[in-house]
Amino acid sequence: MKKIIEVNESTLDNMLGEIVTFFCANYIYTGKLMEVNSTYLMLSDASIVYETGAFDNKQWQDAQKLPCDWCVMINAVESFGILK
């Protein structure tokens, strides 16, 4: 039997400081999750992933570094996780 446990912090809050990958409506973004609020997620050392390659590879096939901290809109995120 599964047990449901309530917590006050969201899953994203628990990932602060981790390298997180966000699959969004049009693109994939990855970077260190620095801030979470009701509108956006802020990533530092962020990249946009144009081609993933095999998911068990240690590096993306084609990921381009973004020039500064980057915000991703919460409403564009389809899924997320720590892949690497």
Secondary structure, DSSP 8 states (H G I E B T S, - for coil): -------SS-HHHHTTTSEEEEEESS-EEEEEEEEE-SSEEEEEEEEEEEE---TTSSS-SEEEE-SS-EEEEGGGEEEEE---
